[in-house]
Amino acid sequence: MSGASVLASAHHFVASNNTFNTTNNTFNTTNTVSRMIHIHDINSNSTTSDGVIPLMPNPSNRFTGQTEVIAKLKKHFFDTKKRKFFLLHGMGGIGKTQICLKFVEEMSGYFSSVFWIDASSIGTITQGLKGICNLPAAQSSGLDGSPESALHWIGLLKENYVMVFDNADILSPAELEAYLPPGRGGNILITSRNSTMKNLTLPENSLEVTEMKEDDAIELLLKASCLDPFSVEFQAQALNIVKELSYLPLAIDQAGAYIASGATTIGDYLAKYSDHRKTLLSHSEFTGASKYNRSVYGTLELSYKEIQKRAESNDSHKANAANSARFLLKLFPFFHHEGITEEIFSYAALQEDEETCNSKLPCASSLLDRRLLPLNKSGIWDNFVFREGLRVLLSFSLIKKGSSDGIYAMHPLVHAWGRDRLTLNKRTNCCLMAYITLSCSLRWDISQPYGFQRVLVTHLRVNMEYFKSDGSQNMVSYMDDAYAKFGRLLQEQGYFKQGETLLNKVLDTRKELLGVEHPDTITAMANLAAAYRDLGKYKEAEKLDIQVLDERNRILEAEHPDIINAMGNLAATYHEQGKYTEAEKLKIQVVEARNRFLGVEHPDTITAIATLALTYLELGKYTESEKLWIQVLDARNRILGVEHPETINTMGYLASIYHELGKHTEAEKLKIQVLDAKNRIFGEEHPETIRTIASLAATYHELGKYIEAERLKVQVLDTRNKILGVEHPVTINSMGNLAATYRKLEKYTEAEKLEIQVLDARNRILGVEHPDTIRAMANLTRTYRRLKKYTEAEKLDIQVLDARNRILGVDHPETIRAIAHLAATYHGLGKYTEAEKLEIQVLDANARNRILGVEHPDTIRAMANLAATYHNMGRYPEAEKLKIQVLDVMNRILGVEHPDTIYAMRSLAATYQHLGKYIEAEKLDIQVLDATNPIVSTPWVIATPGTTTFQETVATIEESTQPSRKRRQPNFVPTMVTGKMPAAIGPDGRPLKKRYVFL
């Protein structure tokens, strides 16, 4: 140990036969309420101290839980032959004192003496030691009443005593060490908010006390409230309260005291808490079991007062550290309480927006407070003072370290206290200061890691909510750089409505202050157009994209990079509108221009090729798409490396192409490779890894491995719930994806429940007419059909078709699919005439053929559906004609052995039977058997006239795991009425994937 000892000038004392046992004599501390006994002249031969005997308070009779901590203390101190130390550290109100009291009570037969010292200051320690001098055993040893003599006397004791230094929060380890008794006997137990006290005990002899377990917290609240702990109703109400109080023992005990007083019921407490949190957590009348008569906020204020005291110190280093801590306490409560990363301040310190901001526009960068953001001579952020502030906050447990370096968190109640202690005006100013810091930490370019931006958007959304809750305005005052950057960030992270609001304001303000033709105004138009694309407002996006392209063509030279970018943006909007031919034309121009000016291996050229590959995919040009993706993958492998994120993503896209080509095994193999790489590079819970797991789950879905797909999709949903939150758009997508697999597993009730949840969330978050909301409606109709709820399905199908007609137009592929789905519902209702009319419309050349072409998968699917309707209506010749066409196209495009081709054969064979063409039917049946099951000789049962029960199914349009603006069209799975027949057994001994059968 280091540090000066207070015994340096002590007299020589001899103590013998001093067996003062606090558990067995007059001063029985375990049966005495917390009080102080004043000692006057007891022994005329000794000096009487003016101190008071420090008596150990009793543990609360409501003490609950913490059995593991107490067990660890018992194990540590049991069977000791030499002095042992232990530290319990943690935030104020976490229950450190109560744990020590309970531990000492349970060990009352083991410790001969217990010396309980209030270590909240040097003064209280000195007073306690002087009081110990007045103990009879100490008096008989002739102590002179000084703290030094008390420590010397304790150090000479031969018995197994324990000395507790409670609340050693303010002292440094060196200061406390000076008051440890000499010698090697006895035991020392310390409680402190300052984890650096482990310097006295060794790290392995310390333990952080954390929040209560949920069941223990509920039990404590009901005890403190004097309510029946076995009541299920009370337990349910208590659960909500302890969650809101974040399982902090002092806050829970305080809440119980308030409920027990009759001021409120347990059922009404949270409403009272919501309106009067500051009063309830700071009122001295309801301090619960605190042995120091302090409320939750009162406990925290003690720490702040000490920091304030240090800020006024003549020691400049101590003062600077304390002032840094005070400054951080103004910012941190206006971020999210978790994930407060040092990167925010590092990026903010190095921001350059102030130099580039237009002087006509108000900018956040000009208002940044740089007190903690100085740069050194090399232009690098000097974080010394910042780190000193963190050190002070950590020493009082006002913050704690996160899972990795440079990340910090605040307990939710400390976080709330940081805001509640401020006046309204100061809260507004501090909230704005945090907002500006966040803005300055965000870069205009894409150089920052995705993980940082994910964290940043969480802090931003919380900050904006605090601003709204405290002010009369819904938004922070306009600052151009902040609005523009945050609008883009919110949009990219899936918060489309919030992003649109900010970007709209940017465009309006720039038009007014800079003019319509100013480059910054045109950039604002382009950004807003991107937001409109994400919101599904394609017409508005198209209008702005065309305006941007026209303005840039007029102002800039031909083939200027900004013109090429504008063409690419307009092409993206055309793609989303289903105008694939127009999109293809523009994208080819973009690729050619970038090839010419940037070179074939420039990243922007490669990206342009990738986007063209996506459009080829939508046009059903799978071979061309595959060729381009292989080109992109080859370039990224060579330029970026095999394990670069862009390379990994390209592998994922190529795997998707394999899906479309029916190469599901190759797709599975490639996606497993992608998943392994992302696990290795990003970690298991990184968004990129989760996205790949979702993609692999989709592959399993396509392969008919629905159990495996379900397992992965549940994992994805659970992770996204935890990381992104229940209502994040990507989490909602995951719910929809899981529901799709539930449908395949015939878990229709579970699918329906999830899809209703998805639809409700999208209605609320995205709005009734967002494409994802309409898609959720369409998904629910499919489940309704499976559940034979045709009336509910019909109502939603009509709604979907009306919305797609209005928003996308009559020729959009999604509109055509909506018509097909309504036709399928009419099948279920037995309205075959209405179904026929719609299916002819779907197949009509003026709608589908003109856009996609005769041989596009959706066109073939439409033929097959119409053929099924003719079959059901007994119009077998018309059905035969269409089914021959379908089979001919599939043979040519997919090949004879492709599963979809085989099922087309089966469907045509069934129609041949109805027509009495048994020889043709038999010939096809033999072809089917040879193609699908060369090993198993048992033939499939083929439907015969009059014996087959038909059931309607619809096209499976799986939700994409990608954000909506990158959503691909559905996989090609021909959809028809199915006949009931046993599944074929494949070469591996498992049933082949169930397919829709053409009848």
Residue, then its C-alpha position, 0 to 999 in steps of 0.5 A: m500500500s502507498g500513502a501517508s499513515v495518520l499513525a506517524s505521530a501516534h503515541h505507543f499504546v498497549a492493548s491486552n485482553n480487549t475482547f469488545n464484541t459488538t454482537n454479544n454485549t451491551f452495544n449489540t449493533t445487530n439489535t440496535v436501531s441506527r443511532m449515536i451514543h454520546i460518551h462522557d467521562i466513563n473512566s477517570n484514568s483515560t481520556t474521553s473523546d468528544g466523538v460518538i460511538p458509531l453504531m452499525p444500523n440494522p439492515s432493512n426488513r424489506f431487504t430482498g435479493q442480492t443472494e449471489v453478492i452476499a454468497k461471494l462476500k461470505k466465501h471471500f471472508f470465510d476462514t481468514k488467517k490474514r487480513k482480507f479486503f473487499l470492495l463493493h462499488g456501484m452507483g448511488g442507490i444501488g444497495k451497497t450499504q444494505i448488502c453490507l448490513k445484511f452480510v454482517e447480520e448473517m455473519s454475526g456469529y463469525f466476526s468478533s467485532v464490527f466497526w462501522i465507519d461513515a466514510s463519506s468524508i475525512g470528517t466523518i471518518t475522524q468523528g467515527l474513529k474518535g467515537i471508537c475511543n469511547l468504547p469500554a474496551a478501548q477506554s480500558s486500553g488507555l486511548d487518548g481519544s484521537p483517531e490515531s489511537a483508535l486505529h492503533w488499538i484496532g490494529l492490535l486486536k487479535e480477534n477476527y474483526v471487520m471494519v466497514f468503510d461505507n460510502a467512500d465516494i469522495l475520497s481518493p484511494a490514497e486518502l482512504e488508505a491513510y485510515l486503514p488500521p495497521g497490522r495484518g489481522g482483521n478484515i476491511l470491507i469498503t463501499s464506494r461509487n468510485s471503482t478505482m478504490k479497487n487499487l486498495t483491494l485488488p481488482e479480483n477482490s471487488l464487485e460492481v453491484t448492478e440493478m436488481k433482478e426483475d423478480d427481486a425488484i417486484e418483491l421489494l416493491l410489493k414489500a415496501s408498498c405493504l401489498d400482497p406479494f402473491s397477488v397476480e394483479f399487483q405483480a403485473q402492475a409492479l412489473n411495469i413500475v420496476k421496469e420504468l425505474s430501471y430496477l434501481p433498489l432505492a427508487i423502487d423502495q422510494a416508490g413503495a414508500y409513496i404507495a404505502s403512504g396512501a398518496t396513490t395506488i400501485g395502479d395509478y403510480l406510473a401516471k403520477y410518476s410520468d407527471h411528477r417524476k422530479t418530485l417523487l424521486s427527490h422528495s425527502e418524505f419518501t426516502g425508503a430504506s436509505k440509512y442516510n435519509r436521502s432520496v434518489y435525486g438527493t443521492l445524485e445531487l451529493s455527487y454533483k455538489e462535490i464536483q462543483k466544489r472541485a471546480e472551484s478548487n485552486d488546484s487548476h488540474k482538479a478544477n479543469a477536470a471537474n469543469s469538464a465533467r460538469f460540461l459533459l453532464k449538460l450534454f449526456p442527458f440529451f443523448h440516448h442513455e446508452g452507446i455514448t461514444e467518444e467518436i461523436f466528439s472526435y468527429a465533431a472536433l475535426q469537422e470542417d463545415e464552418e468553412t464551407c457553410n454558405s454565409k446566407l444560411p444559419c449553420a450549426s457548425s458556427l455554434l459548436d462549443r469547442r471547450l472540450l474539442p481543442l486541436n493539438k499542433s498536428g491538427i488532431w483532437d486533444n482529448f485530455v481534458f475530455r477524458e479527465g471529465l469522464r474520469v470524474l464522472l466514472s469515479f462517482s458512477l454517474i456514467k459507466k464504461g460500455s462493452s468496448d473502449g470509448i463507449y459509455a452509458m448512464h443509468p436511465l434514472v441518472h440520465a433523467w436526473g441530469r435533465d430534471r435538475l435543470t430549469l426549462n431554459k437551461r434544458t433547452n440550451c443543453c438540448l440544443m448544444a447536444y444537437i449541434t454536437l451531433s450535427c458536427s460529428l456527421r460527415w457529408d460524405i460516406s466515409q463514416p462507418y455504418g455502425f457509427q451512423r446507426v448509433l448517431v441516429t439513435h442519439l439524434r431521435v432521442n434528442m429531437e424527442y427531448f426538444k419537442s417535450d420541452g418546447s412549444q415547437n415540433m422541430v429545432s430551429y433551422m440550421d442548414d447543415a444540421y437539417a441537410k445532414f440529419g435529413r439524409l441520415l434519417q432517410e438512410q436509416g429507415y426513418f423516412k417521414q422524419g427525413e422527408t420533413l427536414l429535407n423539405k425544409v432545406l429545399d424551401t429555405r434554400k429556394e428562398l435564400l439562395g434561389v432556385e438555380h443555386p447548386d445547393t438548391i439543386t442538391a437539396m432537390a436531389n436529396l428530397a427526391a431520394a426521400y420521396r423514393d423511399l416513401g414510395k412517392y414515385k411521381e413526386a420523386e420523378k418530377l424532382d429528378i427530371q427537374v434536377l437533370d434539366e437544371r444540371n444539363r442547362i448549367l453544366e457542361a455535357e457529361h459533367p459528373d453531376i449530370i451523370n449522377a442525376m441520370g442515375n437517380l432518375a433511372a432509380t426512380y423509373h426502376e421503382q415505378g416499374k418503368y424498367t425499359e426507361a430505367e435500363k436505357l438511362k442506366i446503360q448511358v450512365v455505365e457508358a459515361r462512367n466507363r469513358f470518363l472514370g475507367v472500367e474499374h472505378p468504384d462508381t463505374i462498378t456501382a453503375i454496372a451493379t444497378l443495371a444488373l438489378t434492372y436486368l433482373e426485374l426485366g427477367k433478363y437473368t442471364e444478362s444480370e448474372k453476367l454483370w454480377i460476375q463482372v462486378l464480383d470479379a472487379r471488387n475481388r481484384i480491387l477491394g479484396v475478397e473480404h471487403p464489405e462491397t465484395i461480400n455484398t456482391m456475392g449476396y446479389l449473385a446468390s439472389i440471381y442464382h435464386e431467380l435461375g432456380k440454382h438454389t443449391e448454388a445460392e445456398k452455398l454462396k450465401i453461407q460463404v457470405l455469412d461466414a465472411k460477415n460473421r468474421i468481419f463484422g460480428e454476429e449482431h452487425p446489421e450486415t451479418i443479420r441482413t445476410i442471415a435473413s437472405l440465407a433464410a430466404t434461400y432456405h425458404e426457396l429450397g423448401k427448408y422451411i424449418e431452417a428458414e423459420r429458425l433463422k428468421v426468428q433469430v433475425l427478428d429477435t436481434r433486430n427487435k433488440i438492436l433496432g427496436v420493435e418499430h424500426p422499418v427493417t424489424i417490421n420487414s423481418m416480421g413479414n418475412l417470418a410470416a411468409t415462412y409460417r404460411k409455408l409451414e401452414k401455421y396460418t394463425e401465427a402468420e395472420k397475427l404477425e401480418i396484422q401487426v406488420l400492417d398496423a405498424r406500417n399504417r402508423i409509421l409509413g402511412v396508408e399509401h406507402p408501398d410497404t403498407i400496401r404490400a403488407m395488406a397484400n400479404l395479409t390477403r394471402t393468409y386470409r385465403r389460406l384460412k378461407k377468409y375470402t370475404e376479408a381477403e376480397k375487401l383488402d384485395i380491392q383496397v390494394l388494387d385501388a391504391r396501386n392503380r392510383i399510386l403506381g398506375v395501371d401498367h405497373p407490375e405491382t398493379i398487375r399482381a394486385i389484379a391477379h390476387l383479386a382474381a385468385t380471391y374470386h376463385g375462392l368465392g366461386k366467382y369464376t366469371e369475374a376471375e376470368k375477366l381479371e386474368i384476361q386483363v392481366l395477360d392482355a398485351n396492352a398491360r403486361n406483355r408491353i412492359l415485360g415481354v411475352e416470356h417474362p416469368d410474370t407473363i407465364r404465371a398469368m397464362a397459367n392462372l388463366a388456364a386454371t380458371y378455364h380448367n375450373m370452368g370446364r373450358y378444357p380446350e382453352a386451358e389446353k392451349l394456354k398450358i401448351q404455351v406455358l410448357d413450351v416457354m418453360n422448356r425453352i427458358l428453364g430447361v426440361e428438368h427445371p422443377d417449374t417445367i416439370y410441374a407445368m407438365r403435370s398440369l397439362a397432363a391433368t387437363y389432357q385427362h379431362l379431355g380424354k387424351y389419355i395417351e398424351a397424359e400418360k406420356l407426360d406423366i412418364q416424363v415427369l416421373d423420369a425427370t423428378n425421381p429416377i430412383v424411387s419407382t412408386p409413381w405419383v397419384i395423378a388427379t383424375p376427372g371427378t376425384t380431385t378436390f381443387q384449392e386455390t393458391v396465389a403467387t408468393i410475393e415474398e417481402s424483401t430483406q433489403p430496404s424498400r428502394k432496393r427491393r427486388q421483384p418476386n422470385f419466379v414461382p408459377t402459381m395455379v390451382t393445386g390438386k391434392m397429391p402426395a409429394a415425390i421422394g427425391p434422391d436424398g430420401r426427402p420429399l421434393k419441394k412442394r410446388y404449385v401444380f398446373l391443372 
